[in-house]
Amino acid sequence: MLNVTAFLRTVEPFNLLPPEVLEEVAALLQEVTHPREAVIYRQGETKLRGVDLIIEGGYDTFFFDGQSARRLPEVYGPGTCYGGVSVLLNKKRSLRTVQARAGTRVYFLHRNEFKGLCLGYEAFFQHFTNRYGRLMLDDEYAQLVHPGPQKPQNFIAADELYSRRMAAVELREVLACPGHTPTHEVARRMARARSSCYFVRDEADKIVGYVTDITLRDKVVAGLGDARLPISTFIDAPTRSVSSEAFVYEALLLMFRTKTRYLLVESPEGEYLGFISRNKLLAEQAQSPFLFIQGVKQAVSGRELRRNWQKVPDIVFQLLDRGVKPEIVNQVITTVADTIALKVIEDVIRELGTPPARFVFIVLGSEGRQEQTLLTDQDNAIIYEDKANEQRELVRDYFLRFATEVSDRLNNIGFSFCEGGFMAKNPKWTHSLSHWKRNYTEWLHESNPENVMRFAAFFDIRFLYGENTILDELRDFLDTELQQPLDRFLHYMATNALQYEPPLTFFNNIRTFAVGDQQVVNLKKIMSPIVDAVRVFALRNRVFATNTGQRLAALRQLGVFTEKEYQELLQSYYYLMGMRLKKQAAQMMYDKLPPDNYLDPNQLTKVERVTLKEIFKVIADFQLKIKVNFAKLLN
């Protein structure tokens, strides 16, 4: 006969309990047998009366997804305990569907006695909460546990918008002709094919551009162009393409960012499968946020743009409530903000006249990383080409007037002025390319905490408007500079990434501080060690991606991070981002308050608090990796 007490000593976390307690638990257990393939618990439905300790046989556990397919299977074999997490953290409902294997025999412990053990023995309780916290860092697991509301809501397309790939979209055939084809002949071909778009190939048979009905109207008819000239005279370039493996939302975001009305779709082998128009793709996304972005593009006044920006919290809340990933929501916010900024820039140029020099308008900080939240200010700068001495003052005067007008209009729309002054209207951050190169040289080689902070902001830069080649030249210059010995600079960068420690006490509690009558944590500060540390590794390895997630992926490819480290950091970062965005959206929508970054842990569910603690541990481990990798510099 099985010695029950000896058996309990082999089962986690019962092996943590004192011997005399194990004797008492052994007397409370009831032995139960289950027939083969019997469904014992159903995911999200069955209310558990207690926990099961498996003696023989086993439990096959899994999730059912929306298509009734089994997901994330896990086997509970002899010596394991099932049900603890469900009883404690899921309102007693089974997290998974559970099916018995042949010869399954278990000891059953009622939930009242189980909860008594949790209350009396902290380590016993922490075993279950820590396990759940680790599991919730897996995005797939979290989505299956919390699929979100199923009813459709405003601005939210069907779930397939975020899961459907371009390979499943109905494409139009790519019609193309050589660049020397007469324009009137191309127009005839377009009419015959009833196509509003025709692509143009070069001598190497490569697609180099396209013409549309609008091209022919504006450049040939309205512009009195000669229709006998080669079509290459009038083409729009460059063409944009996307992989058939890309998601629909990625294609739409690309089209909005690049102002592209037509997108080529490529197979994994690089062959063109067809093309799609933006209007066609949008027409399939009724009630999606992309229709809202289209509306922003058509706004004609600052007042209208302000009203559009005020609608964004509602979109953000609904996207997150629907279960859309925070990184996608970040991209939606960024695309709306970019669209508004581009409208403002184009309006100002129209009013001030053609710029006297080539230039690029860049965004930086969270906007540069495409990680904007609803508490966002302006972070931007201007780089213009070097001009002869007699033209310098004229050029500088124009761009400072231009920057001031753009910044003031954005502030009126709802993008507040940067308190740190990182704006193009600040004369410090509107300069020639050569001046910007001197800035970067000074920051890198005359390192001090202030210069390092400036460099950090201006390493996270992204093109928004103008001549991208200017930014390319600056990045090439920076790439060369980063290959020089930079121990002092990297010392300060690494030190900056270690300044904020996760707010976890020695006793595994969340450390808070007072804001008004609440005890809170600052989510922005909690996230900053991940942003700062990933930036340090990106700099050391000359990775020029700006987005934190993209930097992590590139560093994983280089072997800087293991797959486990990559997954933990990525999931931690975007879990925090989701909490931050949803809290801000709720403040603006329901409380009618300006958003902030404060979070009261007492307002979180037990599951969320546990997950937050696990994330703090991930961040602490990550900071330890910095200390190890930059040990010599930090001494």
Secondary structure, 3 states (H helix, E strand, C coil): CCCHHHHHCCCCCHHHCCHHHHHHHHHHCEEEEECCCCEEECCCCCECCEEEEEEECCEEEEEECCCCCEEEEEEECCCCEECHHHHHHCCCECCCEEEECCCEEEEEEEHHHHHHHHHHCHHHHHHHHHHHHHHHCCHHHHHHHCCCCCCCCCCCCCCHHHHCEHHHCCCECCCEEECCCEHHHHHHHHHHHCCCEEEEECCCCCEEEEEEHHHHHHHHHCCCCCCCCEHHHCCECCCCEEECCCEHHHHHHHHHHHCCCEEEEECCCCCEEEEEEHHHHHHCCCCCHHHHHHHHHCCCCHHHHHHHHHCHHHHHHHHHHCCCCHHHHHHHHHHHHHHHHHHHHHHHHHHHCCCCCCEEEEECHHHHCCCCCCCCECCEEEEECCCCHHHHHHHHHHHHHHHHHHHHHHHHHCCECCCCCCCCCCHHHEEEHHHHHHHHHHHHHCCCHHHHHHHHHHHCCEEEEECHHHHHHHHHHHHHHCCCCCHHHHHHHHHHHCCCCCCECCCCCECCEEECCEEEEEHHHHHHHHHHHHHHHHHHCCCCCCCHHHHHHHHHHCCCCCHHHHHHHHHHHHHHHHHHHHHHHHHHHHHCCCCCCEECHHHCCHHHHHHHHHHHHHHHHHHHHHHHHCHHHHC
